[in-house]
Amino acid sequence: MRSEKHQGYMLWGHAILQQEGRVNTERYAASGTITKDNRVVEASGVLGEFGTEEEAELAGIQWARAWVDGIG
């Protein structure tokens, strides 16, 4: 999980390992969560699948940053 502060919010990027019948192929589902004052403000669904954990986490952070920027 990756996190960063942005405009008073905490942004979280999540990577969920996908293992559905795949052999030697790791894929990670991405999602994002936004919190403020230790409370969840918004959470995404699955944003897509990525080849690395880092790519999935970054996608979650990018989604959260865009969400925060869109409400301002």
C-alpha positions as CSV (number, residue, x, y, z in Angstrom):
1,M,0.0,0.0,0.0
2,R,1.2,3.5,-0.9
3,S,0.0,6.7,0.6
4,E,0.6,10.4,0.3
5,K,-0.9,13.7,1.6
6,H,-2.7,15.9,-0.9
7,Q,-4.7,19.1,-0.1
8,G,-5.5,18.0,3.4
9,Y,-6.5,14.5,2.5
10,M,-4.6,11.2,2.8
11,L,-4.6,9.2,-0.4
12,W,-4.1,5.4,-0.5
13,G,-3.2,3.2,-3.4
14,H,-3.9,-0.5,-3.0
15,A,-2.6,-3.5,-5.0
16,I,-4.5,-6.7,-4.7
17,L,-2.8,-9.8,-6.1
18,Q,-5.0,-11.7,-8.6
19,Q,-4.5,-15.5,-8.6
20,E,-7.5,-16.8,-10.4
21,G,-6.1,-19.9,-12.1
22,R,-3.1,-18.1,-13.5
23,V,0.2,-19.9,-13.6
24,N,3.4,-17.8,-13.2
25,T,1.6,-14.6,-14.1
26,E,1.2,-12.1,-11.3
27,R,-1.4,-9.4,-11.9
28,Y,-2.5,-6.8,-9.4
29,A,-5.9,-5.1,-9.2
30,A,-5.7,-1.5,-8.3
31,S,-8.0,0.6,-6.1
32,G,-7.8,3.8,-4.2
33,T,-9.1,5.2,-0.9
34,I,-9.3,8.8,0.3
35,T,-9.4,9.7,4.0
36,K,-9.6,12.9,6.0
37,D,-9.2,13.1,9.8
38,N,-8.9,9.3,9.9
39,R,-12.3,8.8,8.2
40,V,-13.0,7.3,4.8
41,V,-14.2,10.0,2.4
42,E,-14.4,7.9,-0.8
43,A,-13.2,4.6,-2.2
44,S,-12.9,3.4,-5.7
45,G,-13.8,0.0,-7.1
46,V,-11.3,-2.0,-9.1
47,L,-9.5,0.5,-11.4
48,G,-7.9,-2.2,-13.6
49,E,-5.2,-4.8,-13.5
50,F,-1.5,-4.1,-13.7
51,G,1.7,-6.2,-14.1
52,T,3.4,-4.9,-10.9
53,E,2.3,-4.0,-7.4
54,E,3.9,-0.6,-7.8
55,E,1.9,0.2,-10.9
56,A,-1.4,-0.8,-9.2
57,E,-0.6,1.3,-6.2
58,L,0.2,4.3,-8.3
59,A,-3.0,3.9,-10.3
60,G,-4.9,4.1,-7.0
61,I,-3.1,7.2,-5.9
62,Q,-3.7,8.9,-9.3
63,W,-7.4,8.1,-9.1
64,A,-7.6,9.5,-5.5
65,R,-5.6,12.7,-6.5
66,A,-7.9,13.3,-9.5
67,W,-11.0,12.8,-7.2
68,V,-9.7,15.4,-4.7
69,D,-8.7,17.8,-7.4
70,G,-12.2,17.5,-9.0
71,I,-14.0,18.5,-5.8
72,G,-12.0,21.7,-5.3
